[in-house]
């Protein structure tokens, strides 16, 4: 999972180092990774994540709202 978080979310470049901010962002990243991996569409995790940021309808389908 560490490799996926690093490649898809640039986890190693994160500026959060200490305190609860780092733990909170780790939870958010893992939650987002789980949603992206669960969505059954073509493409890599990184491309699905970018598609979700560019296309609101795709984001809503990943979040299972629409």
N, C-alpha and C positions, 0 to 999 in steps of 0.2 A: 504494500500500500504506500510505503514511503516514496518509492520511485514514481508511482502514478501521481501522488500529490506534488512531487517536485516538478515533474514534467508538465502537468496540466495546470497547476496553480502557482508554480515558481515558489514553492513553500520555503526553500532554503534562502530565498532573497527577502523573506518577510522581515519587516522592521520591528515586529513584536518580539521582545526577548524575555521580559520578566513580568511577573504579576498575573493578574487574571485576564489581561488582554490577549496574551499568547494562548492561553487555554481556551478562551472563548472563540478565538479565530480558528483554532484547530478543530473545535466541534463544528463550526459553521462550514469549514472546508470539507470535512468528512461527510457531513450531511448533504452538501451540494454534490460531492462525488457519488454518493449513493443514489441520489436522484438521477444524475446523468447516466450512471451505469444501468439503472433500472429501465430507462427509456429505450425502447426497442426501435431504434432507427439506424440507418447506415452511417458509417463513419467512426472515427476514433473518438475517444473521450474528449480530447482537446478540440476537435472540430465540432462536436456536439455542444460543448461549452461555448465556443465562439458563436455558433448558430443561435444559441439561446440568448446571447447578448445582443445579437443583431436583429433577430426576428421575434417580435412580441408574441405572435401566435405560437411559435415553437416553444418559447419560454413557458407559456401557459399550459401547453401540452406536457412539458416536462414536469411542471408543478401539479399536473393533473387537475387543473382548474377548469379547463375548457375541453 
